[in-house]
Amino acid sequence: MCYPKVLKFILTLSITLVISPGFADEEREVNFSKAPSSIAQWYKPTNKRQVWLHTMFRLRREMQAMGEYAAFGDKERLIQWSDKFAKDYRSIGEMVPEWADELEMDWLKRLQAAARSGDFAGVGAAQRKIGNSCSGCHKEYRAVTAALYRGANFDEVVVEDGETMEELNYKKFMGGLSSAMNRIKIALVDSRFEVATTAHELMSQRLEDLAGSCGACHKTDRQRDYLLGEENMARVQKLGELIAAKEVKEGQRALGSVAVEICATCHGIHRNIADLRGFIE
């Protein structure tokens, strides 16, 4: 499959090689292809049923079924699944008209004809041709499309301050949370326990406020509790107890545990994709 009129995003990466001081900075270009904007209508929030994703899932399942029934020599079921596949495959061009000319329609006709004539080897050959087309599209577009339409858009998320009831944008809120955690670390290093206590109280309140914002995307408590449930909030409480006891080393370890189990885990799930999305948009 070829990709005319593809919008390219060029990310120039400055890679500092630290293996040897003799190496200079190197730059290389990484190309990202953005799918046509018409695909957006088949993803949330425009499309609640996630029609594009479910179509892709069906196509994969239908390809597998055809392969298995061709191997079994089961012509009747092979025809049934080839018809299902043909319907979903054609729908790609209906949903994203810009890709209609890229579909392997000739090979689709050959696949259906082979299924109806019981040419099981012919079915396999047609599947491989269409499958290569699918793989090419996925390689070109899937990662960026997932970032744009399946990742959270934190620009649209606000967090309500538990004290002032003010709605803060996510970036500003997370900056305040980061500052509070760093203030705890600095204060512990310098044995300024009153400052550490105040910063811990602020951090605790911020984490409670943050938990309330999870409902913007997650509709059950299970996802929120994975990061901000009883177990991790107990870590936050333990940190406060160690600060009150003036336990510097243990307090720093406890702070590190909070940072890894809550902050780093959440960033690993959300931030990389969110940053990529922000760059692409």
Secondary structure as UniProt FT lines:
FT   TURN            4..5
FT   STRAND          7..15
FT   TURN            21..22
FT   STRAND          26..34
FT   HELIX           37..42
FT   TURN            44..46
FT   TURN            48..49
FT   HELIX           51..72
FT   HELIX           75..95
FT   HELIX           97..102
FT   HELIX           105..117
FT   HELIX           120..137
FT   HELIX           138..142
FT   HELIX           143..149
FT   HELIX           154..156
FT   STRAND          158..160
FT   TURN            162..164
FT   STRAND          167..169
FT   HELIX           170..189
FT   TURN            190..191
FT   HELIX           193..213
FT   HELIX           214..216
FT   HELIX           221..228
FT   HELIX           230..244
FT   TURN            245..246
FT   HELIX           248..258
FT   HELIX           259..264
FT   HELIX           265..266
FT   HELIX           267..271
FT   HELIX           272..280
//
